Amino acid sequence: MARQAWYAVVVAGVVLIAALIYTDLPGFPRVRDDATASSTVQLKEQSIRVTVVDTPEAREMGLSGREGLAEDEGMLFVFPKDDRYAFWMKDMRFAIDILWISHDGSIVHVEENVSPESYPAVFTPRQAARYVLELPPGWVQAHEMGVGDIVRL
């Protein structure tokens, strides 16, 4: 009888953990598990198609080697925890705007019109972030985005 009770507790624990993992808790936006190149994020009233990169190899490659981004296109870097992730413009061919976004979706740091010529300079946010969004140059100014604005992932 004790063995059956123990199994019941283990099964209940597994179910509880699975439910917590797959539940979107209010106030904690997350990137969908099925995110692809056609995924979107919302910035104010604007929808941006993003390529989601969440592996070390993909994050290292980033936009390097590409010719540019469309006005409604970006790249979303997803990290496993909040930290002050630094970015550079190695092998970039065009300027970008960079947004650092906290786990709750708020923008914590912005760098605008970062040019390829800035390499090897490194851009680091003042505050920890979970996500980084790279956008076409001038996008932040054109859409009046800034620190404190919310990004819906």
Backbone torsions as a table, in degrees:
resi	resn	phi	psi	omega
1	MET	NA	-39.9	-180.0
2	ALA	-63.6	-36.0	179.5
3	ARG	-64.3	-42.3	179.2
4	GLN	-64.0	-39.7	178.5
5	ALA	-65.0	-40.1	179.0
6	TRP	-63.0	-44.9	177.6
7	TYR	-61.2	-40.4	179.5
8	ALA	-62.3	-40.6	178.7
9	VAL	-65.7	-42.6	179.1
10	VAL	-62.7	-47.3	-179.8
11	VAL	-62.0	-43.7	179.1
12	ALA	-62.2	-39.9	177.7
13	GLY	-63.3	-43.5	179.0
14	VAL	-62.9	-43.8	179.3
15	VAL	-62.8	-42.5	179.6
16	LEU	-63.4	-45.5	179.2
17	ILE	-62.7	-44.2	178.7
18	ALA	-61.2	-41.2	179.5
19	ALA	-63.2	-40.8	179.1
20	LEU	-67.1	-37.2	-179.6
21	ILE	-67.2	-41.2	-173.5
22	TYR	-96.6	7.8	178.8
23	THR	-100.8	132.6	173.5
24	ASP	-83.9	112.6	179.8
25	LEU	-83.9	138.0	179.3
26	PRO	-56.9	139.1	178.6
27	GLY	85.1	-3.6	-180.0
28	PHE	-126.3	81.1	179.6
29	PRO	-63.4	147.8	177.0
30	ARG	-141.2	158.4	177.3
31	VAL	-78.1	135.0	179.1
32	ARG	-60.0	145.9	179.5
33	ASP	-64.4	-25.2	-177.6
34	ASP	-97.8	21.2	-176.7
35	ALA	-58.5	133.7	179.3
36	THR	-133.7	-174.3	179.4
37	ALA	-58.9	-20.7	-179.4
38	SER	-97.5	10.5	176.4
39	SER	-66.6	159.5	179.8
40	THR	-130.3	152.8	169.3
41	VAL	-124.0	154.9	-180.0
42	GLN	-110.3	127.8	174.0
43	LEU	-124.0	108.6	-171.4
44	LYS	54.5	-121.3	-179.3
45	GLU	-95.9	3.7	-174.9
46	GLN	-96.4	136.7	172.5
47	SER	-102.1	132.5	179.3
48	ILE	-120.1	125.6	173.1
49	ARG	-76.1	128.3	-177.3
50	VAL	-124.7	147.4	165.3
51	THR	-91.9	124.4	-178.7
52	VAL	-94.3	125.4	177.0
53	VAL	-119.4	122.5	-175.5
54	ASP	-135.7	15.0	174.5
55	THR	-115.0	154.4	179.3
56	PRO	-56.5	-39.9	-178.9
57	GLU	-65.8	-45.5	-179.9
58	ALA	-67.1	-38.7	178.3
59	ARG	-64.8	-38.7	179.4
60	GLU	-64.7	-39.0	-179.6
61	MET	-72.4	-45.5	178.8
62	GLY	50.2	-133.9	-179.8
63	LEU	-92.2	5.2	-179.1
64	SER	-54.3	134.3	177.3
65	GLY	88.6	-17.1	178.6
66	ARG	-75.5	159.5	-179.4
67	GLU	-89.1	-20.4	-178.4
68	GLY	166.6	-178.0	176.9
69	LEU	-126.4	142.4	171.9
70	ALA	-70.1	162.3	-177.8
71	GLU	-57.4	-31.5	-177.5
72	ASP	-107.4	29.0	-174.9
73	GLU	-126.3	148.0	176.9
74	GLY	-156.4	-178.5	175.4
75	MET	-128.5	128.1	-179.1
76	LEU	-108.3	117.3	177.7
77	PHE	-93.1	125.3	-178.9
78	VAL	-111.4	126.1	-179.3
79	PHE	-113.4	156.0	-175.5
80	PRO	-72.4	-20.5	-179.5
81	LYS	-154.0	163.8	177.0
82	ASP	-68.7	135.4	176.8
83	ASP	-165.3	176.2	179.1
84	ARG	-96.3	76.1	-176.1
85	TYR	-73.1	128.1	-178.3
86	ALA	-95.4	145.9	179.2
87	PHE	-128.1	152.2	176.2
88	TRP	-137.5	176.3	-174.5
89	MET	-110.8	29.6	-179.3
90	LYS	-58.3	130.1	177.9
91	ASP	60.4	19.4	177.3
92	MET	-84.2	149.2	-178.9
93	ARG	-113.8	-0.9	-177.5
94	PHE	-153.5	158.7	178.8
95	ALA	-76.2	158.2	177.8
96	ILE	-144.7	160.5	165.4
97	ASP	-97.9	142.7	-178.6
98	ILE	-125.6	127.7	176.8
99	LEU	-115.3	129.5	171.7
100	TRP	-99.3	131.0	-171.0
101	ILE	-125.4	131.9	-179.5
102	SER	-76.3	172.4	-179.7
103	HIS	-60.1	-23.9	-179.5
104	ASP	-93.5	5.8	175.6
105	GLY	92.7	-1.3	-179.1
106	SER	-87.6	141.4	178.6
107	ILE	-74.4	126.9	-178.1
108	VAL	-109.1	-15.8	179.7
109	HIS	-160.9	147.1	-179.9
110	VAL	-136.2	137.2	168.9
111	GLU	-124.8	125.6	-176.4
112	GLU	-106.7	145.2	175.1
113	ASN	48.3	49.6	178.3
114	VAL	-75.6	119.8	-173.1
115	SER	-95.0	155.4	176.1
116	PRO	-58.3	-30.0	-179.0
117	GLU	-67.9	-12.4	179.3
118	SER	-73.0	-17.4	178.8
119	TYR	-61.7	133.0	17.4
120	PRO	-97.5	19.3	177.2
121	ALA	-57.8	148.2	-179.8
122	VAL	-117.2	135.0	-178.6
123	PHE	-108.0	120.4	-175.7
124	THR	-125.9	134.5	179.7
125	PRO	-71.6	157.6	177.3
126	ARG	-76.7	-19.3	-174.3
127	GLN	-132.9	153.1	-179.9
128	ALA	-64.8	146.7	179.1
129	ALA	-139.8	158.1	176.4
130	ARG	-102.4	-28.6	-176.1
131	TYR	-128.2	153.0	171.8
132	VAL	-132.2	131.5	-179.3
133	LEU	-117.2	122.4	175.9
134	GLU	-100.7	131.6	-175.3
135	LEU	-129.4	165.5	176.7
136	PRO	-59.0	151.1	-179.5
137	PRO	-62.7	137.5	179.6
138	GLY	87.5	-7.5	-177.5
139	TRP	-62.7	-44.5	-177.3
140	VAL	-60.1	-47.0	-179.6
141	GLN	-67.3	-43.4	-177.7
142	ALA	-62.0	-30.8	-177.0
143	HIS	-108.8	11.0	175.3
144	GLU	51.1	48.2	177.2
145	MET	-92.6	154.3	177.6
146	GLY	-168.6	-178.7	179.3
147	VAL	-56.8	133.9	-179.7
148	GLY	98.4	-22.9	176.3
149	ASP	-66.8	156.5	-176.4
150	ILE	-104.0	136.3	173.8
151	VAL	-109.8	126.1	177.7
152	ARG	-93.8	113.7	-177.5
153	LEU	-89.6	NA	NA
